[in-house]
Amino acid sequence: MVQGKRTTPNYKTKKFVYRNEDEWVRVEGTHEAIISRPQFDLVQKLLLEDTRAGAEDTAVHPYCGRIFCADCGAPAVRKTVRSGDRQYVYYVCSANKSNREACSKHSIREDVLNSAVLATIRKQIELALDMDRALQDIEKLSWERFELRKLDANIELQNETIQKNNNLRLGVYEDLQNGILTRDEFISMKLEFASRIAEAQKVIEQLTHRKSEIQHGLSKQQSWLAQFREYENISEVTRSILVSLVERIKVFENSEIEVVFRHKDQFTDILTFLEAQKTHTHSESKVIPMPRLEVV
């Protein structure tokens, strides 16, 4: 919801003055969303990616926009090689394909890639489910509530910063009127306070966005770990699995890969939270380290 697009100079006049867009008041979460915030953000990110189907294909390949050269960072491209009656599919560094001196091949066969990625995703899902069970043993969705308390505290701190700088801004206006400050000093200080307020408002917007994501999970009685439960028994790598769980796949020389997962920050936060709970309760339960690298 957006408010404050226009105002009046004072209560004595009915003439409206339109404000700049950066002065509008925006409040998120006032209307029920048609789709969830995580789904919306994922779709927006996919729209920015260069994902095109090949000339002979009717659909985007699973790894499109997800696989890159580990050294130069260029996207890996899909290449088909025929040998007699057999056909082999490889992924190679696109920079090398354009210019062999730019980078080495970083080649990996598609069936080998599928096996390695599938095994790594299964391990990550297993870890996620272990985390989910551990959280439920402590208190149902307690991690989300813990995060919400931290976010609320930070939002309150930013609001205090805004209030403080608003008061300071009013104070310098009085100093100008009383001749304590020159016009140039007043403008400089006013801009400084406005900058601090804008920065605090930006932080609040980011924190509110994060809070909205967590609250969506709470309202549905599930956390973001639920998507891992959805893929608990996967038997093959599909496009939907990759765009939901994987940020990118890095291909090294000798067909080594690294799978970088989405939500890695949340994984780290939950591991930290579980370790803190373990220390607090003197539990002997063991947290499994997060798998990241699969070598083929």
RODO-2510 file (C-alpha; in nm, 4 decimals, decimal comma):
residues 296
     n   res          X          Y          Z
     1     m     0,0000     0,0000     0,0000
     2     v     0,1283     0,3479    -0,0900
     3     q     0,0163     0,6662     0,0872
     4     g     0,1265     1,0279     0,1057
     5     k     0,1534     1,0923    -0,2673
     6     r     0,0186     1,4427    -0,2144
     7     t    -0,0276     1,6896     0,0706
     8     t    -0,1283     2,0500     0,1441
     9     p     0,1177     2,3268     0,2375
    10     n    -0,0856     2,3960     0,5530
    11     y    -0,4291     2,3449     0,7009
    12     k    -0,5548     2,6822     0,5711
    13     t    -0,5454     2,5905     0,2013
    14     k    -0,7069     2,3134    -0,0001
    15     k    -0,4452     2,3280    -0,2739
    16     f    -0,2653     1,9948    -0,3173
    17     v     0,1099     1,9593    -0,3665
    18     y     0,2405     1,6328    -0,5128
    19     r     0,5376     1,4839    -0,3306
    20     n     0,8449     1,3205    -0,4812
    21     e     0,8275     0,9414    -0,5038
    22     d     1,1013     0,8989    -0,2413
    23     e     0,8741     1,0788     0,0098
    24     w     0,5807     0,8388    -0,0324
    25     v     0,4912     0,6080     0,2540
    26     r     0,4981     0,2412     0,1537
    27     v     0,3638    -0,0399     0,3737
    28     e     0,3941    -0,4043     0,2632
    29     g     0,1649    -0,6897     0,3571
    30     t    -0,1610    -0,4919     0,3838
    31     h    -0,3378    -0,7080     0,1221
    32     e    -0,3408    -1,0843     0,0818
    33     a    -0,0965    -1,1870    -0,1878
    34     i    -0,2026    -1,3882    -0,4926
    35     i     0,1298    -1,5738    -0,4863
    36     s     0,3845    -1,6080    -0,2072
    37     r     0,6773    -1,3657    -0,1815
    38     p     0,9398    -1,6432    -0,2301
    39     q     0,7656    -1,7559    -0,5516
    40     f     0,7440    -1,3987    -0,6784
    41     d     1,1123    -1,3301    -0,6080
    42     l     1,2175    -1,6552    -0,7759
    43     v     1,0163    -1,5760    -1,0913
    44     q     1,1621    -1,2227    -1,1081
    45     k     1,5110    -1,3673    -1,0847
    46     l     1,4418    -1,6241    -1,3567
    47     l     1,3140    -1,3510    -1,5884
    48     l     1,6565    -1,1849    -1,5711
    49     e     1,8422    -1,5009    -1,6696
    50     d     1,9435    -1,5854    -2,0257
    51     t     1,7480    -1,9089    -2,0659
    52     r     1,6711    -2,0018    -2,4247
    53     a     1,5819    -2,3355    -2,5764
    54     g     1,8009    -2,4667    -2,8552
    55     a     1,6919    -2,4497    -3,2172
    56     e     1,5882    -2,8164    -3,2164
    57     d     1,4357    -2,8130    -2,8656
    58     t     1,0887    -2,7232    -2,7435
    59     a     1,1825    -2,6671    -2,3788
    60     v     1,4680    -2,5173    -2,1767
    61     h     1,7239    -2,7751    -2,0639
    62     p     1,7401    -2,8337    -1,6856
    63     y     2,0855    -2,6759    -1,6406
    64     c     2,0195    -2,3678    -1,8525
    65     g     2,1240    -2,0572    -1,6587
    66     r     2,2538    -2,2689    -1,3707
    67     i     2,5921    -2,4056    -1,4834
    68     f     2,9127    -2,2010    -1,5152
    69     c     3,2873    -2,2323    -1,5610
    70     a     3,4474    -2,2300    -1,2156
    71     d     3,7531    -2,0338    -1,3319
    72     c     3,6386    -1,7632    -1,5732
    73     g     3,2716    -1,7535    -1,4680
    74     a     3,1358    -1,7880    -1,8219
    75     p     2,8167    -1,9922    -1,8699
    76     a     2,8682    -2,3537    -1,9725
    77     v     2,7025    -2,4494    -2,3005
    78     r     2,5501    -2,7815    -2,4018
    79     k     2,7357    -2,9608    -2,6809
    80     t     2,6379    -3,2809    -2,8614
    81     v     2,9091    -3,5095    -3,0005
    82     r     2,8358    -3,8057    -3,2305
    83     s     3,0607    -4,1080    -3,2474
    84     g     2,9330    -4,3688    -3,4902
    85     d     2,5810    -4,4616    -3,3859
    86     r     2,6244    -4,3180    -3,0379
    87     q     2,5610    -3,9662    -2,9177
    88     y     2,7272    -3,7960    -2,6188
    89     v     2,6239    -3,4708    -2,4540
    90     y     2,8777    -3,2474    -2,2791
    91     y     2,8804    -2,9116    -2,1038
    92     v     3,1812    -2,6941    -2,1878
    93     c     3,2983    -2,3429    -2,1027
    94     s     3,1401    -2,0991    -2,3522
    95     a     3,4477    -1,8746    -2,3400
    96     n     3,6644    -2,1648    -2,4542
    97     k     3,4197    -2,2501    -2,7283
    98     s     3,4460    -1,8947    -2,8646
    99     n     3,8197    -1,8588    -2,8127
   100     r     4,0371    -2,1505    -2,7065
   101     e     4,2952    -1,9134    -2,5608
   102     a     4,0397    -1,7453    -2,3313
   103     c     3,9915    -2,0443    -2,1023
   104     s     4,0239    -2,4230    -2,0948
   105     k     3,7313    -2,6535    -2,1769
   106     h     3,6112    -2,7401    -1,8246
   107     s     3,4189    -3,0204    -1,9903
   108     i     3,1831    -3,2617    -1,8160
   109     r     2,9582    -3,5278    -1,9658
   110     e     2,5873    -3,4746    -1,9022
   111     d     2,5202    -3,8194    -1,7565
   112     v     2,8137    -3,7785    -1,5160
   113     l     2,6867    -3,4317    -1,4242
   114     n     2,3374    -3,5683    -1,3604
   115     s     2,4677    -3,8360    -1,1230
   116     a     2,6873    -3,5933    -0,9280
   117     v     2,4203    -3,3234    -0,8970
   118     l     2,1525    -3,5742    -0,7981
   119     a     2,3751    -3,7201    -0,5236
   120     t     2,4613    -3,3714    -0,3909
   121     i     2,0991    -3,2536    -0,3885
   122     r     1,9947    -3,5704    -0,2062
   123     k     2,2569    -3,4997     0,0614
   124     q     2,1347    -3,1412     0,0947
   125     i     1,7748    -3,2573     0,1252
   126     e     1,8780    -3,5093     0,3911
   127     l     2,0509    -3,2309     0,5834
   128     a     1,7497    -3,0016     0,5480
   129     l     1,5147    -3,2696     0,6787
   130     d     1,7486    -3,3391     0,9713
   131     m     1,7407    -2,9678     1,0494
   132     d     1,3621    -2,9627     1,0228
   133     r     1,3257    -3,2492     1,2699
   134     a     1,5748    -3,0867     1,5076
   135     l     1,3811    -2,7614     1,5021
   136     q     1,0555    -2,9412     1,5727
   137     d     1,2180    -3,1228     1,8643
   138     i     1,3157    -2,7873     2,0183
   139     e     0,9882    -2,6089     1,9483
   140     k     0,7713    -2,6096     1,6391
   141     l     0,8986    -2,3367     1,4066
   142     s     1,1018    -2,1883     1,6929
   143     w     1,3776    -2,0757     1,4588
   144     e     1,1360    -1,8596     1,2607
   145     r     1,0091    -1,6986     1,5828
   146     f     1,3662    -1,6408     1,6916
   147     e     1,4395    -1,4676     1,3594
   148     l     1,1216    -1,2568     1,3820
   149     r     1,2260    -1,1276     1,7247
   150     k     1,5660    -1,0264     1,5848
   151     l     1,4044    -0,8542     1,2859
   152     d     1,1542    -0,6676     1,5052
   153     a     1,4350    -0,5446     1,7301
   154     n     1,6319    -0,4213     1,4295
   155     i     1,3260    -0,2506     1,2792
   156     e     1,2617    -0,0754     1,6113
   157     l     1,6243     0,0430     1,6166
   158     q     1,5923     0,1846     1,2641
   159     n     1,2664     0,3614     1,3575
   160     e     1,4433     0,5186     1,6533
   161     t     1,7145     0,6382     1,4165
   162     i     1,4510     0,7952     1,1896
   163     q     1,2785     0,9660     1,4835
   164     k     1,6088     1,0965     1,6201
   165     n     1,7129     1,2434     1,2852
   166     n     1,3684     1,3934     1,2283
   167     n     1,4013     1,5720     1,5633
   168     l     1,7506     1,6898     1,4689
   169     r     1,6196     1,8150     1,1369
   170     l     1,3532     2,0201     1,3135
   171     g     1,6172     2,1491     1,5526
   172     v     1,8444     2,2855     1,2812
   173     y     1,5466     2,4681     1,1277
   174     e     1,4936     2,6457     1,4595
   175     d     1,8673     2,7209     1,4734
   176     l     1,8410     2,8755     1,1271
   177     q     1,5469     3,0898     1,2347
   178     n     1,7377     3,2039     1,5446
   179     g     2,0469     3,2927     1,3420
   180     i     2,2652     3,0230     1,5012
   181     l     2,3260     2,8546     1,1648
   182     t     2,3942     3,0059     0,8239
   183     r     2,1826     2,9053     0,5263
   184     d     2,4624     2,6865     0,3847
   185     e     2,5153     2,5128     0,7202
   186     f     2,1419     2,4517     0,7484
   187     i     2,1215     2,2962     0,3997
   188     s     2,4278     2,0768     0,4608
   189     m     2,2963     1,9452     0,7934
   190     k     1,9467     1,8991     0,6532
   191     l     2,0838     1,6845     0,3692
   192     e     2,2900     1,4783     0,6151
   193     f     1,9864     1,4048     0,8341
   194     a     1,7760     1,3245     0,5254
   195     s     2,0452     1,0807     0,4078
   196     r     2,0449     0,9032     0,7446
   197     i     1,6660     0,8786     0,7386
   198     a     1,6638     0,7424     0,3822
   199     e     1,9256     0,4801     0,4740
   200     a     1,7247     0,3694     0,7792
   201     q     1,4082     0,3492     0,5679
   202     k     1,5929     0,1342     0,3148
   203     v     1,7082    -0,1031     0,5898
   204     i     1,3519    -0,1210     0,7269
   205     e     1,2249    -0,2107     0,3794
   206     q     1,4769    -0,4962     0,3558
   207     l     1,3980    -0,6211     0,7071
   208     t     1,0241    -0,6007     0,6408
   209     h     1,0714    -0,7996     0,3215
   210     r     1,2597    -1,0705     0,5121
   211     k     0,9951    -1,0668     0,7874
   212     s     0,7207    -1,1073     0,5267
   213     e     0,8945    -1,4178     0,3887
   214     i     0,9127    -1,5788     0,7326
   215     q     0,5571    -1,4814     0,8269
   216     h     0,4287    -1,6392     0,5072
   217     g     0,5798    -1,9674     0,6177
   218     l     0,4314    -1,9309     0,9650
   219     s     0,0843    -1,8547     0,8307
   220     k     0,0908    -2,1799     0,6364
   221     q     0,2352    -2,3679     0,9370
   222     q     0,5502    -2,4491     0,7497
   223     s     0,9003    -2,3104     0,7137
   224     w     1,1102    -2,2594     0,4016
   225     l     1,2454    -2,6095     0,4628
   226     a     0,9132    -2,7432     0,3339
   227     q     1,0317    -2,7251    -0,0265
   228     f     1,3029    -2,9772     0,0584
   229     r     1,0349    -3,2146     0,1878
   230     e     0,8624    -3,1760    -0,1489
   231     y     1,1673    -3,3247    -0,3211
   232     e     1,2496    -3,5835    -0,0565
   233     n     1,2301    -3,8863    -0,2871
   234     i     1,3729    -3,7457    -0,6103
   235     s     1,5130    -3,9950    -0,8597
   236     e     1,6296    -3,7560    -1,1342
   237     v     1,7385    -3,3973    -1,1871
   238     t     1,4622    -3,1785    -1,3308
   239     r     1,4339    -2,8112    -1,4203
   240     s     1,1927    -2,7398    -1,1323
   241     i     1,4290    -2,8957    -0,8762
   242     l     1,7271    -2,6940    -1,0005
   243     v     1,5531    -2,3546    -1,0095
   244     s     1,3984    -2,4165    -0,6656
   245     l     1,7061    -2,5421    -0,4802
   246     v     2,0227    -2,4553    -0,6755
   247     e     2,1821    -2,1121    -0,7189
   248     r     2,4561    -2,2268    -0,9573
   249     i     2,6807    -2,5199    -1,0487
   250     k     3,0513    -2,4555    -1,0989
   251     v     3,2461    -2,6868    -1,3289
   252     f     3,6190    -2,7257    -1,2589
   253     e     3,8829    -2,9053    -1,4599
   254     n     3,8862    -3,2883    -1,4484
   255     s     3,5031    -3,2887    -1,4307
   256     e     3,4889    -3,1680    -1,0705
   257     i     3,1821    -2,9666    -0,9707
   258     e     3,0593    -2,7508    -0,6858
   259     v     2,6858    -2,7104    -0,6261
   260     v     2,5934    -2,3784    -0,4651
   261     f     2,2490    -2,3979    -0,3093
   262     r     1,9886    -2,1290    -0,2619
   263     h     1,9057    -2,0371     0,1006
   264     k     2,2684    -2,0899     0,2048
   265     d     2,2383    -1,7993     0,4498
   266     q     1,9343    -1,9594     0,6108
   267     f     2,1231    -2,2878     0,6401
   268     t     2,4068    -2,1104     0,8186
   269     d     2,1653    -1,9277     1,0509
   270     i     1,9824    -2,2468     1,1440
   271     l     2,3070    -2,4356     1,2083
   272     t     2,4160    -2,1500     1,4362
   273     f     2,0805    -2,1537     1,6122
   274     l     2,0888    -2,5304     1,6651
   275     e     2,4441    -2,5136     1,7980
   276     a     2,3372    -2,2407     2,0425
   277     q     2,0419    -2,4520     2,1550
   278     k     2,2682    -2,7534     2,1971
   279     t     2,5080    -2,5552     2,4120
   280     h     2,2226    -2,4109     2,6169
   281     t     2,0614    -2,7464     2,6897
   282     h     2,3918    -2,9446     2,7076
   283     s     2,2486    -3,1769     2,4474
   284     e     2,4716    -3,4429     2,2949
   285     s     2,2900    -3,4389     1,9619
   286     k     2,5182    -3,3874     1,6619
   287     v     2,4516    -3,1438     1,3797
   288     i     2,5527    -3,2745     1,0371
   289     p     2,7834    -3,0393     0,8422
   290     m     2,6380    -2,8950     0,5216
   291     p     2,7585    -3,0748     0,2078
   292     r     2,8797    -2,8448    -0,0694
   293     l     3,1220    -3,0223    -0,2991
   294     e     3,0719    -3,3371    -0,5057
   295     v     3,3800    -3,4661    -0,6895
   296     v     3,3257    -3,6932    -0,9871
***
